[in-house]
Structures are given as structure tokens and as C-alpha cells.
Amino acid sequence: MTPPPSYNARVAIPLPSDEKIRAVVGSTYDPAQALNVLKMMAGTEDMFDALIGLVKAVFGVAGVDPKLRQMIILRAAKVLNSPYEWQANVPMSLNNGLSQLEVEAAASDGPVTGVKEEYVLICKATDELSTSGTLTDSTLQDLLNRNGEVITRKLVLMISWFNLLSLFLNGCRVPLEVTDKIGTKASPLG
């Protein structure tokens, strides 16, 4: 098991000031509790509402087990070497009910094995979409057979979102959390 390493770079986009974040997020902004990912998203200013809307949709999606979502997040973080996404989502994955063994499986250097069949399949789909930009016919058919058309669409969108998010985090080099702001949170929204 090899989780994503820390950033190996000297240049990063700084987090916006608390004043700028508050101007975008509003009076509910709590700098001591807000995760760095949300702070960096606030730095996109007029794009923030759309980003948060998608975050809320992905973390509140109907018909998808939160543990399956967490396997997608962890596997995308592993495949795309996103240290922030990994660090923040290991505790959230455990808070959502994944076991330590399942978290470790998501960090495997090869294909994911040794966990529930649905986790193996979603990690395979995440691997394919993250590395080749598409799914094989076999993987897509397996997703359709297991989940039906609507849930499969949602899963493909979720994999795509967490690819986008991992790339955003890596491109900005969002600082790792240095305090335990996650605690018992099951999502970045609380």
C-alpha cells in the first residue's frame, strides 16, 4: 500500500485571506473549522456557488452508498497522487463506515482486491476513467448490470468529479490540514 506522497513542489497558490473567503461564503464562514479545500474553492469567487452545489449533490446523492463514494474518492486520490484528497478522506471514509482494510485496499499499487465485489468494481472503473479517460465496455456493462442506468450515470459523474477535484487540489497545491478539523465529519460540508 502506497498512499499519495506529500507535494513535491516549491510553488503553490496561497489560500485566500479570511476576509476574501468571508466575502464569498458569507457570515457562516468559520476559519477554524473550514477545510482548506473549501477555502481554496472560495478563492474562485464567482465559481464558488457552482462548486459547492456539486459538492452538495455528490455528498447527498440518492441511491449511492456513502461507502462506495468514499472508495471512489480514495481511489481517485491514489491514482492521481492527490495527497490532500487522501489525507482529508481517510478519516471521512472511516467516519462513513469503511474499514481500515478497505481504506488500505483503495491505496493498493495494483488492482484493488480483497474487499467487497462492488468496491473492486468501482475502483476498477475509477482506475480506467482516471487513467484512460473512458471505461472499457466490460467495466461499463458490469456497472450497468449491478446498478442500472441512473445510478451508473451518477457513479461515472462522481468519478469524474473526484478526478476534477484531485486535479484542482494538486494544481493549486492545497495545503494539507494541520489540525484535526475533520473529527467525526462524514463530508467536507460537516
N, C-alpha and C positions, 0 to 999 in steps of 0.2 A: 504494500500500500504506500503510495506516494501522494500526499495531498499537494496542492499547488504551493510553490515556494513564495516567499515574500517578493515584492517588486525588486527588480534589479535595475534601477534607473535613478538618475540624479535630478531629473526634471519632472515636475508634477503641476497640474492645475490646482491652485490653492482652493480650499473651501471658501465660499463667500463669507463675508462678515455676518455676525448675528443680526445686525441691523438690516442688511440686504435680504437675508433669509426671512426675517420677520415681515418685511415689506411684501414678500411673495406669499408666504404661508399664512400670515395673519397672527392675531393675538394668541392663538393656541400654541405657537412655537415655544418649545422648552429646550434651550440649548443643551441642558444637562442630560436630557433623555432622547433627543432626536438622533437617529443613526446618521453616520456620515454619508451614506448613500442618499438619504433624503435631503441632507444639506446640499450635496453636490447637485442633485436634481433641481433644487430650488434655485441654484445658480444658472439654470437655463431660462429663468424668468418666465416669458410668455408660454413656454412649452411645459411648464411645471404641471398645470392642471391636467393636461392630456396624459403626462407620465403617471401622475398619481391616480388618474382614472383607470389606467391599465393595471397599475399595481393593485388597486382595489378589486378590479374584475378578476385578476389572476388569483388573488388570495381569497376571493369569495366565490369562486366558480362553482356552479351547481353540478353535481354528478361526478365530481372528481375527488377521490380520497386525498386529503391533505398529505398523507404519507407518500402518495405517488408524485404529487407536486414536489415534495422535498427531494425525492430521488432524482427528479429532473434537474432541480437546482444544483444539487451536489455533483451530479454527473457533468452538467454543463460547466460548472466551475472547474472540475478536474480536467476535462477535455480542452477547455480554453485557458487553462492555467490562470484562473482568477482568484488570487489569494484573498481579496476582500470578501467575495461571494462565498468562498469556502469557510473562512473564519466566522462570518456572521451566521451562516446557515447550519453549521454543525450543531450548535445549541438549539436553534429553532427546530431542526429536524428531530432532535431528541425530545423537545417540548411537544412536537406533533405526534410522537409515539414510535418513531423509528428506533430500532435497537442500535447499539454500538456496532454490532456485526454488520447491519445493513448500511450504516454510515461508512464503515471500512470497505465494504463491497463496492460502494459508489466511487471510492478512491483507487480502485484496482487499476493497475497499469495495462491490463489486457481487458478482454470482455468480462462483464460482470457475471459472476456465478455464485452459487451457494446461498441464494436468497429466493424469495417468492418468484414464481414464474412471471407475474405481472411486472415486478421490478426489473427482472432480467430483460424483458421485452422493452420497457420504457427506456432503460439505459441503452439498449441496442439502438433504439430509434433516436435517442439523443446523440449517441456517437455518430450515427450516419448523417443526421441533419447538420450536426456541428462540424463535421469534417468534410463532407462532400456536397453539402448544400441541398440534399434531397434524401429521400428514403428509397430503399430497394423495394421492388414490387412485393417481395416476400414479407418484409417487415410491415409495409403498409397494409397488406392483406391480413396479417396477424393482428394488427391494431384494430382493423375494421371488424374482424371476426370476434374479437374479445370485447370491444367497446361500442360497436355501432358507429354510424356516420357522424352524429352530432358530437359525441364525446371524443372521437378520433380527431375531428376538426379542432376541438378545444385543446387536446393534447399537443397537436402539431403547433398550434398558436403558442401554447405555453413554452414548448421547447424553443420556439423562435424568439419569444420574449426574453427568456433567460439567456439566450445567446446574445441578443442585443444588449441586455443589461450587463453581462460579463464583459462585453467589448467596451461599453461605456465606462465601467469601473476601471478596467485596465488602461484604457486610453487616457482617462483623467488621472489615473493612479490615486483613486480614492483612498485616503489613509485608513489603515486598519483601526478597529476600535481598540482603545487602550484602557477603557473602563468597562465594567460589566453593565452595559446599557440594555443587554438582551434579556438577562434574567429568565423570566418564565414566558417571554413573548413567543408566540407561535407564528408571528409575521412581523415585517418591519413596521407595520402600522399599529402594533400594540397588542 
